Amino acid sequence: MLVARQPILDKRQNIFAYELLYRDDDKTTSFNQEVSALRASTGVILELFESGAERITENKRAFVNFDKELLMSDVFEIVKPDKMVIEVLEDVEIDEALVERLFDLKKKGYTIALDDFFHSSEDYALINVCDIIKYDFLNTDIKKIIIDSNIAIKKGKTILAEKVETQEEFEIAKKIGFTLFQGYFFEKPKIASSQNSKVRPIQYTSVISELNKEEPSFDRLTDIIEKDLNLSYRLMRMMSLRNLEINRENIKKSLTYMGLKGIERWINIVLVQTLGKNCPAELVKISLIRASFAERIALNVPRYENFRYQASIVGLFSTLDAILNMPLDEALKDLKLDDIVKDALLENEGILAPIKELYLSYERGDFKKASVFAEMMGLDENLLSKLYIESIEWANRIMQIV
């Protein structure tokens, strides 16, 4: 089974929960259902139960799609109510037994959400039992959303705007009264202008400049880092992550151990984290997950193994336009990158483009497309979920240590 996640954010763009996107039996189940939710969602729940929900959702609640068949079963009650939100599909057949079952689940502490809501909050049969109502911003008339969401708010419901794709839609949704948001709006630049760019810290650019020389010097790199307490501290933290028996006060020895490629990777990670300190934390985390996921994919495909570093840079810098609020070509112009990295990031071409397409389609729950690229590269698709979860865990460690 393949499992990915999509963040659900609050008004401050902090993580509230994750919706699980999954595929079971070679069929995709995410926003649209192609297989029985009983079969597919049971697989997700068993995954949560067996491997621990925190591996995928980081101890946040998981939104999981339910159809009537699953709702009327008791298979999912192995998951504690504070770990999961029951998302009732929009086309569920409503009868007295279903309403009674939902009230019973609510009494047990489960949160009930209505998915892709297109009915009327005035008289819909499940309004009284639900806690959260999800409105599709992409496919629903905005006037209808405004009218109905106001009724929902008056009834004490939490309203969630899903498929929010732009910053403008996010601001509109906030003004309407939405408090939860789902979509890719936070990955988009707010203003496509270099006037709003964040200045790259001089010590980072000095390190990068030295690395870009024909013959970089470990002595000069040591001098630059030793003069900056923050960089020195972060370097030692990174070395501690590797459990290395190295004198932590010896900067040059640590740098030599890392090697030039390792130093470049480290300084780029630190740069992205620093530039993203005023952005949603999830944006920086996504860039780290993609960096790790892309590298792990490369390591599992023989012809990409020698491009593992470049693949990770493609993932790491994939959100730099949103972090700097400028077009990606402008954001990258001061960075000396391999042509294959630029080709993948800017043109979606070249040898690394399939890896980029694979990690993007996977994280968005388009497992059919992800499988096509995995097969094209000769990668066992059954590895993808493992590599993805490992990447989430790596990103979390980096966020804490670097």
Contacts in CASP RR format, 6 or more apart in sequence:
PFRMAT RR
TARGET T0000
AUTHOR 0000-0000-0000
METHOD contacts of the structure
MODEL  1
MLVARQPILDKRQNIFAYELLYRDDDKTTSFNQEVSALRASTGVILELFE
SGAERITENKRAFVNFDKELLMSDVFEIVKPDKMVIEVLEDVEIDEALVE
RLFDLKKKGYTIALDDFFHSSEDYALINVCDIIKYDFLNTDIKKIIIDSN
IAIKKGKTILAEKVETQEEFEIAKKIGFTLFQGYFFEKPKIASSQNSKVR
PIQYTSVISELNKEEPSFDRLTDIIEKDLNLSYRLMRMMSLRNLEINREN
IKKSLTYMGLKGIERWINIVLVQTLGKNCPAELVKISLIRASFAERIALN
VPRYENFRYQASIVGLFSTLDAILNMPLDEALKDLKLDDIVKDALLENEG
ILAPIKELYLSYERGDFKKASVFAEMMGLDENLLSKLYIESIEWANRIMQ
IV
1 22 0 8 1.000
1 23 0 8 1.000
1 24 0 8 1.000
1 43 0 8 1.000
1 44 0 8 1.000
1 47 0 8 1.000
1 385 0 8 1.000
2 22 0 8 1.000
2 23 0 8 1.000
2 362 0 8 1.000
2 367 0 8 1.000
2 370 0 8 1.000
2 381 0 8 1.000
2 384 0 8 1.000
2 385 0 8 1.000
3 20 0 8 1.000
3 21 0 8 1.000
3 22 0 8 1.000
3 44 0 8 1.000
3 47 0 8 1.000
3 56 0 8 1.000
3 385 0 8 1.000
3 388 0 8 1.000
3 389 0 8 1.000
4 20 0 8 1.000
4 21 0 8 1.000
4 22 0 8 1.000
4 362 0 8 1.000
4 363 0 8 1.000
4 364 0 8 1.000
4 365 0 8 1.000
4 367 0 8 1.000
4 388 0 8 1.000
5 18 0 8 1.000
5 19 0 8 1.000
5 20 0 8 1.000
5 21 0 8 1.000
5 56 0 8 1.000
5 57 0 8 1.000
5 62 0 8 1.000
5 363 0 8 1.000
6 18 0 8 1.000
6 19 0 8 1.000
6 21 0 8 1.000
6 182 0 8 1.000
6 183 0 8 1.000
6 364 0 8 1.000
6 365 0 8 1.000
7 15 0 8 1.000
7 18 0 8 1.000
7 182 0 8 1.000
7 183 0 8 1.000
7 282 0 8 1.000
8 15 0 8 1.000
8 16 0 8 1.000
8 17 0 8 1.000
8 18 0 8 1.000
8 19 0 8 1.000
8 63 0 8 1.000
8 160 0 8 1.000
8 180 0 8 1.000
8 181 0 8 1.000
8 182 0 8 1.000
9 15 0 8 1.000
9 16 0 8 1.000
9 180 0 8 1.000
9 181 0 8 1.000
9 182 0 8 1.000
9 186 0 8 1.000
9 280 0 8 1.000
9 282 0 8 1.000
10 16 0 8 1.000
10 179 0 8 1.000
10 180 0 8 1.000
10 181 0 8 1.000
11 174 0 8 1.000
11 179 0 8 1.000
11 181 0 8 1.000
13 181 0 8 1.000
13 186 0 8 1.000
13 280 0 8 1.000
13 282 0 8 1.000
14 280 0 8 1.000
14 281 0 8 1.000
14 282 0 8 1.000
15 58 0 8 1.000
15 60 0 8 1.000
15 281 0 8 1.000
15 282 0 8 1.000
16 60 0 8 1.000
16 61 0 8 1.000
16 180 0 8 1.000
17 57 0 8 1.000
17 60 0 8 1.000
17 61 0 8 1.000
17 62 0 8 1.000
17 63 0 8 1.000
17 85 0 8 1.000
18 56 0 8 1.000
18 57 0 8 1.000
18 58 0 8 1.000
18 60 0 8 1.000
18 61 0 8 1.000
18 62 0 8 1.000
18 63 0 8 1.000
19 62 0 8 1.000
19 63 0 8 1.000
19 64 0 8 1.000
19 87 0 8 1.000
19 182 0 8 1.000
20 44 0 8 1.000
20 56 0 8 1.000
20 57 0 8 1.000
20 62 0 8 1.000
20 63 0 8 1.000
20 64 0 8 1.000
21 29 0 8 1.000
21 30 0 8 1.000
21 31 0 8 1.000
21 364 0 8 1.000
21 365 0 8 1.000
21 367 0 8 1.000
22 29 0 8 1.000
22 30 0 8 1.000
22 40 0 8 1.000
22 41 0 8 1.000
22 43 0 8 1.000
22 44 0 8 1.000
22 47 0 8 1.000
23 29 0 8 1.000
23 40 0 8 1.000
23 365 0 8 1.000
23 367 0 8 1.000
24 35 0 8 1.000
24 39 0 8 1.000
24 40 0 8 1.000
24 43 0 8 1.000
24 44 0 8 1.000
25 35 0 8 1.000
25 39 0 8 1.000
25 40 0 8 1.000
27 34 0 8 1.000
27 35 0 8 1.000
27 40 0 8 1.000
28 34 0 8 1.000
28 365 0 8 1.000
28 366 0 8 1.000
28 367 0 8 1.000
28 368 0 8 1.000
29 35 0 8 1.000
29 37 0 8 1.000
29 40 0 8 1.000
29 41 0 8 1.000
29 65 0 8 1.000
30 65 0 8 1.000
30 365 0 8 1.000
31 116 0 8 1.000
31 163 0 8 1.000
33 40 0 8 1.000
33 65 0 8 1.000
33 67 0 8 1.000
33 89 0 8 1.000
36 67 0 8 1.000
36 69 0 8 1.000
37 65 0 8 1.000
37 66 0 8 1.000
37 67 0 8 1.000
37 69 0 8 1.000
37 70 0 8 1.000
37 89 0 8 1.000
38 67 0 8 1.000
38 69 0 8 1.000
38 70 0 8 1.000
38 73 0 8 1.000
38 75 0 8 1.000
41 64 0 8 1.000
41 65 0 8 1.000
41 66 0 8 1.000
41 70 0 8 1.000
41 76 0 8 1.000
42 70 0 8 1.000
42 75 0 8 1.000
42 76 0 8 1.000
44 64 0 8 1.000
45 64 0 8 1.000
45 75 0 8 1.000
45 76 0 8 1.000
45 78 0 8 1.000
45 79 0 8 1.000
47 56 0 8 1.000
48 56 0 8 1.000
48 62 0 8 1.000
48 79 0 8 1.000
48 83 0 8 1.000
48 84 0 8 1.000
49 78 0 8 1.000
49 79 0 8 1.000
51 389 0 8 1.000
53 59 0 8 1.000
53 62 0 8 1.000
53 79 0 8 1.000
53 83 0 8 1.000
53 84 0 8 1.000
55 389 0 8 1.000
55 392 0 8 1.000
55 393 0 8 1.000
56 62 0 8 1.000
56 389 0 8 1.000
56 392 0 8 1.000
57 83 0 8 1.000
58 392 0 8 1.000
58 396 0 8 1.000
61 82 0 8 1.000
61 83 0 8 1.000
61 84 0 8 1.000
61 85 0 8 1.000
61 111 0 8 1.000
62 83 0 8 1.000
62 84 0 8 1.000
62 85 0 8 1.000
63 84 0 8 1.000
63 85 0 8 1.000
63 87 0 8 1.000
63 113 0 8 1.000
64 76 0 8 1.000
64 84 0 8 1.000
64 85 0 8 1.000
64 86 0 8 1.000
64 87 0 8 1.000
65 87 0 8 1.000
65 89 0 8 1.000
65 115 0 8 1.000
66 76 0 8 1.000
66 86 0 8 1.000
66 87 0 8 1.000
66 88 0 8 1.000
66 89 0 8 1.000
66 92 0 8 1.000
67 89 0 8 1.000
67 92 0 8 1.000
68 92 0 8 1.000
68 93 0 8 1.000
68 98 0 8 1.000
70 76 0 8 1.000
71 86 0 8 1.000
71 88 0 8 1.000
71 92 0 8 1.000
71 98 0 8 1.000
71 101 0 8 1.000
71 102 0 8 1.000
71 105 0 8 1.000
72 97 0 8 1.000
72 98 0 8 1.000
72 101 0 8 1.000
76 84 0 8 1.000
76 86 0 8 1.000
77 108 0 8 1.000
81 108 0 8 1.000
81 109 0 8 1.000
81 110 0 8 1.000
81 111 0 8 1.000
84 110 0 8 1.000
84 111 0 8 1.000
85 110 0 8 1.000
85 111 0 8 1.000
85 112 0 8 1.000
85 113 0 8 1.000
85 132 0 8 1.000
86 105 0 8 1.000
86 110 0 8 1.000
86 111 0 8 1.000
86 112 0 8 1.000
86 113 0 8 1.000
87 113 0 8 1.000
87 114 0 8 1.000
87 115 0 8 1.000
87 134 0 8 1.000
88 102 0 8 1.000
88 112 0 8 1.000
88 113 0 8 1.000
88 114 0 8 1.000
88 115 0 8 1.000
88 126 0 8 1.000
88 130 0 8 1.000
89 115 0 8 1.000
89 116 0 8 1.000
90 114 0 8 1.000
90 115 0 8 1.000
90 116 0 8 1.000
90 117 0 8 1.000
90 118 0 8 1.000
92 98 0 8 1.000
94 125 0 8 1.000
94 126 0 8 1.000
99 125 0 8 1.000
99 126 0 8 1.000
99 129 0 8 1.000
102 112 0 8 1.000
102 126 0 8 1.000
102 129 0 8 1.000
102 130 0 8 1.000
103 129 0 8 1.000
105 112 0 8 1.000
106 112 0 8 1.000
106 129 0 8 1.000
106 131 0 8 1.000
111 131 0 8 1.000
111 132 0 8 1.000
112 126 0 8 1.000
112 129 0 8 1.000
112 130 0 8 1.000
112 131 0 8 1.000
112 132 0 8 1.000
113 130 0 8 1.000
113 131 0 8 1.000
113 132 0 8 1.000
113 133 0 8 1.000
113 134 0 8 1.000
113 160 0 8 1.000
114 126 0 8 1.000
114 130 0 8 1.000
114 132 0 8 1.000
114 133 0 8 1.000
114 134 0 8 1.000
115 134 0 8 1.000
116 134 0 8 1.000
116 136 0 8 1.000
116 162 0 8 1.000
117 133 0 8 1.000
117 134 0 8 1.000
117 135 0 8 1.000
117 136 0 8 1.000
117 148 0 8 1.000
118 136 0 8 1.000
118 140 0 8 1.000
120 148 0 8 1.000
120 151 0 8 1.000
121 127 0 8 1.000
121 133 0 8 1.000
121 148 0 8 1.000
121 149 0 8 1.000
121 151 0 8 1.000
121 152 0 8 1.000
121 155 0 8 1.000
121 157 0 8 1.000
122 151 0 8 1.000
127 152 0 8 1.000
127 155 0 8 1.000
127 157 0 8 1.000
130 157 0 8 1.000
131 157 0 8 1.000
131 158 0 8 1.000
132 157 0 8 1.000
132 158 0 8 1.000
132 159 0 8 1.000
132 160 0 8 1.000
132 180 0 8 1.000
133 149 0 8 1.000
133 152 0 8 1.000
133 157 0 8 1.000
133 158 0 8 1.000
133 159 0 8 1.000
133 160 0 8 1.000
134 160 0 8 1.000
134 161 0 8 1.000
134 162 0 8 1.000
134 182 0 8 1.000
135 145 0 8 1.000
135 148 0 8 1.000
135 149 0 8 1.000
135 159 0 8 1.000
135 160 0 8 1.000
135 161 0 8 1.000
135 162 0 8 1.000
135 178 0 8 1.000
136 162 0 8 1.000
136 163 0 8 1.000
137 145 0 8 1.000
137 161 0 8 1.000
137 162 0 8 1.000
137 163 0 8 1.000
137 164 0 8 1.000
137 165 0 8 1.000
137 169 0 8 1.000
137 173 0 8 1.000
138 163 0 8 1.000
138 165 0 8 1.000
139 163 0 8 1.000
142 172 0 8 1.000
145 176 0 8 1.000
146 176 0 8 1.000
149 159 0 8 1.000
149 176 0 8 1.000
149 177 0 8 1.000
149 178 0 8 1.000
150 176 0 8 1.000
152 159 0 8 1.000
153 159 0 8 1.000
153 177 0 8 1.000
158 179 0 8 1.000
158 180 0 8 1.000
159 177 0 8 1.000
159 178 0 8 1.000
159 179 0 8 1.000
159 180 0 8 1.000
160 178 0 8 1.000
160 179 0 8 1.000
160 180 0 8 1.000
160 181 0 8 1.000
160 182 0 8 1.000
161 169 0 8 1.000
161 170 0 8 1.000
161 173 0 8 1.000
161 176 0 8 1.000
161 178 0 8 1.000
161 180 0 8 1.000
161 181 0 8 1.000
161 182 0 8 1.000
162 181 0 8 1.000
162 182 0 8 1.000
162 183 0 8 1.000
163 182 0 8 1.000
163 183 0 8 1.000
164 170 0 8 1.000
164 173 0 8 1.000
164 181 0 8 1.000
164 182 0 8 1.000
164 183 0 8 1.000
164 184 0 8 1.000
164 185 0 8 1.000
165 183 0 8 1.000
165 184 0 8 1.000
165 185 0 8 1.000
165 188 0 8 1.000
166 185 0 8 1.000
166 188 0 8 1.000
167 185 0 8 1.000
167 188 0 8 1.000
167 190 0 8 1.000
169 185 0 8 1.000
170 181 0 8 1.000
170 185 0 8 1.000
170 186 0 8 1.000
173 181 0 8 1.000
184 364 0 8 1.000
186 280 0 8 1.000
186 282 0 8 1.000
186 283 0 8 1.000
186 322 0 8 1.000
187 283 0 8 1.000
187 286 0 8 1.000
187 319 0 8 1.000
187 322 0 8 1.000
188 322 0 8 1.000
189 321 0 8 1.000
189 322 0 8 1.000
189 324 0 8 1.000
189 325 0 8 1.000
189 326 0 8 1.000
189 327 0 8 1.000
190 196 0 8 1.000
190 322 0 8 1.000
190 325 0 8 1.000
191 325 0 8 1.000
191 326 0 8 1.000
192 325 0 8 1.000
192 326 0 8 1.000
192 327 0 8 1.000
193 325 0 8 1.000
193 326 0 8 1.000
194 326 0 8 1.000
194 330 0 8 1.000
196 324 0 8 1.000
196 325 0 8 1.000
196 326 0 8 1.000
197 324 0 8 1.000
197 325 0 8 1.000
197 326 0 8 1.000
197 330 0 8 1.000
197 331 0 8 1.000
198 275 0 8 1.000
198 276 0 8 1.000
198 278 0 8 1.000
198 323 0 8 1.000
198 324 0 8 1.000
198 325 0 8 1.000
200 271 0 8 1.000
200 275 0 8 1.000
200 334 0 8 1.000
201 271 0 8 1.000
201 274 0 8 1.000
203 224 0 8 1.000
203 225 0 8 1.000
203 227 0 8 1.000
203 228 0 8 1.000
203 230 0 8 1.000
203 231 0 8 1.000
204 231 0 8 1.000
204 267 0 8 1.000
204 270 0 8 1.000
204 271 0 8 1.000
204 274 0 8 1.000
205 334 0 8 1.000
206 224 0 8 1.000
207 221 0 8 1.000
207 224 0 8 1.000
207 225 0 8 1.000
207 231 0 8 1.000
207 263 0 8 1.000
207 267 0 8 1.000
208 264 0 8 1.000
208 267 0 8 1.000
208 268 0 8 1.000
208 271 0 8 1.000
208 335 0 8 1.000
208 336 0 8 1.000
210 216 0 8 1.000
210 217 0 8 1.000
210 220 0 8 1.000
210 221 0 8 1.000
210 224 0 8 1.000
211 221 0 8 1.000
211 260 0 8 1.000
211 263 0 8 1.000
211 264 0 8 1.000
211 267 0 8 1.000
212 336 0 8 1.000
216 260 0 8 1.000
218 252 0 8 1.000
218 255 0 8 1.000
218 256 0 8 1.000
219 252 0 8 1.000
221 255 0 8 1.000
221 263 0 8 1.000
222 251 0 8 1.000
222 252 0 8 1.000
222 255 0 8 1.000
224 231 0 8 1.000
225 231 0 8 1.000
225 232 0 8 1.000
225 235 0 8 1.000
225 251 0 8 1.000
225 255 0 8 1.000
226 232 0 8 1.000
226 251 0 8 1.000
231 270 0 8 1.000
232 251 0 8 1.000
234 270 0 8 1.000
234 402 0 8 1.000
235 251 0 8 1.000
235 254 0 8 1.000
235 255 0 8 1.000
235 266 0 8 1.000
236 248 0 8 1.000
236 254 0 8 1.000
237 401 0 8 1.000
237 402 0 8 1.000
238 266 0 8 1.000
238 401 0 8 1.000
238 402 0 8 1.000
239 246 0 8 1.000
239 248 0 8 1.000
239 254 0 8 1.000
239 257 0 8 1.000
239 258 0 8 1.000
240 248 0 8 1.000
240 401 0 8 1.000
241 397 0 8 1.000
241 398 0 8 1.000
241 401 0 8 1.000
244 254 0 8 1.000
244 257 0 8 1.000
246 253 0 8 1.000
246 254 0 8 1.000
246 257 0 8 1.000
247 253 0 8 1.000
248 254 0 8 1.000
255 263 0 8 1.000
258 266 0 8 1.000
261 309 0 8 1.000
262 309 0 8 1.000
265 309 0 8 1.000
265 312 0 8 1.000
265 313 0 8 1.000
266 402 0 8 1.000
268 313 0 8 1.000
268 316 0 8 1.000
268 317 0 8 1.000
269 288 0 8 1.000
269 291 0 8 1.000
269 316 0 8 1.000
269 398 0 8 1.000
269 402 0 8 1.000
270 402 0 8 1.000
272 284 0 8 1.000
272 287 0 8 1.000
272 288 0 8 1.000
272 316 0 8 1.000
272 317 0 8 1.000
272 320 0 8 1.000
272 323 0 8 1.000
273 284 0 8 1.000
273 399 0 8 1.000
273 402 0 8 1.000
275 320 0 8 1.000
275 323 0 8 1.000
275 324 0 8 1.000
276 283 0 8 1.000
276 284 0 8 1.000
276 323 0 8 1.000
279 322 0 8 1.000
279 323 0 8 1.000
281 399 0 8 1.000
283 319 0 8 1.000
283 322 0 8 1.000
283 323 0 8 1.000
284 319 0 8 1.000
284 323 0 8 1.000
284 399 0 8 1.000
285 395 0 8 1.000
285 396 0 8 1.000
285 399 0 8 1.000
286 319 0 8 1.000
286 363 0 8 1.000
287 315 0 8 1.000
287 316 0 8 1.000
287 317 0 8 1.000
287 318 0 8 1.000
287 319 0 8 1.000
287 320 0 8 1.000
287 323 0 8 1.000
288 316 0 8 1.000
288 394 0 8 1.000
288 395 0 8 1.000
288 398 0 8 1.000
288 399 0 8 1.000
289 363 0 8 1.000
289 388 0 8 1.000
289 391 0 8 1.000
289 392 0 8 1.000
289 394 0 8 1.000
289 395 0 8 1.000
290 314 0 8 1.000
290 315 0 8 1.000
290 316 0 8 1.000
290 318 0 8 1.000
290 319 0 8 1.000
290 359 0 8 1.000
290 363 0 8 1.000
290 391 0 8 1.000
291 312 0 8 1.000
291 313 0 8 1.000
291 315 0 8 1.000
291 316 0 8 1.000
291 395 0 8 1.000
292 312 0 8 1.000
292 390 0 8 1.000
292 391 0 8 1.000
292 394 0 8 1.000
292 395 0 8 1.000
293 315 0 8 1.000
293 359 0 8 1.000
293 362 0 8 1.000
293 363 0 8 1.000
293 387 0 8 1.000
293 388 0 8 1.000
293 391 0 8 1.000
294 311 0 8 1.000
294 312 0 8 1.000
294 314 0 8 1.000
294 315 0 8 1.000
294 352 0 8 1.000
294 355 0 8 1.000
294 356 0 8 1.000
294 359 0 8 1.000
295 308 0 8 1.000
295 309 0 8 1.000
295 311 0 8 1.000
295 312 0 8 1.000
296 387 0 8 1.000
296 390 0 8 1.000
296 391 0 8 1.000
297 304 0 8 1.000
297 311 0 8 1.000
297 355 0 8 1.000
297 358 0 8 1.000
297 359 0 8 1.000
297 377 0 8 1.000
297 379 0 8 1.000
297 387 0 8 1.000
298 304 0 8 1.000
298 305 0 8 1.000
298 307 0 8 1.000
298 308 0 8 1.000
298 311 0 8 1.000
298 312 0 8 1.000
298 355 0 8 1.000
299 305 0 8 1.000
299 308 0 8 1.000
300 379 0 8 1.000
300 380 0 8 1.000
300 383 0 8 1.000
300 387 0 8 1.000
301 377 0 8 1.000
301 378 0 8 1.000
301 379 0 8 1.000
303 377 0 8 1.000
304 311 0 8 1.000
304 351 0 8 1.000
304 355 0 8 1.000
304 377 0 8 1.000
307 340 0 8 1.000
307 351 0 8 1.000
307 352 0 8 1.000
310 338 0 8 1.000
310 340 0 8 1.000
310 341 0 8 1.000
310 352 0 8 1.000
311 352 0 8 1.000
311 355 0 8 1.000
313 337 0 8 1.000
313 338 0 8 1.000
313 341 0 8 1.000
314 341 0 8 1.000
314 344 0 8 1.000
314 345 0 8 1.000
314 352 0 8 1.000
314 355 0 8 1.000
314 356 0 8 1.000
315 356 0 8 1.000
315 359 0 8 1.000
317 331 0 8 1.000
317 332 0 8 1.000
317 335 0 8 1.000
317 337 0 8 1.000
317 341 0 8 1.000
317 345 0 8 1.000
318 345 0 8 1.000
318 356 0 8 1.000
320 328 0 8 1.000
320 331 0 8 1.000
320 332 0 8 1.000
321 327 0 8 1.000
321 328 0 8 1.000
321 331 0 8 1.000
323 331 0 8 1.000
324 330 0 8 1.000
324 331 0 8 1.000
328 345 0 8 1.000
328 346 0 8 1.000
329 346 0 8 1.000
332 342 0 8 1.000
332 345 0 8 1.000
332 346 0 8 1.000
337 345 0 8 1.000
340 350 0 8 1.000
340 351 0 8 1.000
340 352 0 8 1.000
341 352 0 8 1.000
343 349 0 8 1.000
343 350 0 8 1.000
343 352 0 8 1.000
343 353 0 8 1.000
344 350 0 8 1.000
344 351 0 8 1.000
344 352 0 8 1.000
344 353 0 8 1.000
344 355 0 8 1.000
344 356 0 8 1.000
345 356 0 8 1.000
347 353 0 8 1.000
348 356 0 8 1.000
348 357 0 8 1.000
354 373 0 8 1.000
354 376 0 8 1.000
354 377 0 8 1.000
355 377 0 8 1.000
357 369 0 8 1.000
357 373 0 8 1.000
358 370 0 8 1.000
358 373 0 8 1.000
358 374 0 8 1.000
358 377 0 8 1.000
358 379 0 8 1.000
361 367 0 8 1.000
361 369 0 8 1.000
361 370 0 8 1.000
361 373 0 8 1.000
362 370 0 8 1.000
362 384 0 8 1.000
362 388 0 8 1.000
363 388 0 8 1.000
370 381 0 8 1.000
370 384 0 8 1.000
371 381 0 8 1.000
374 380 0 8 1.000
374 381 0 8 1.000
374 384 0 8 1.000
375 381 0 8 1.000
END
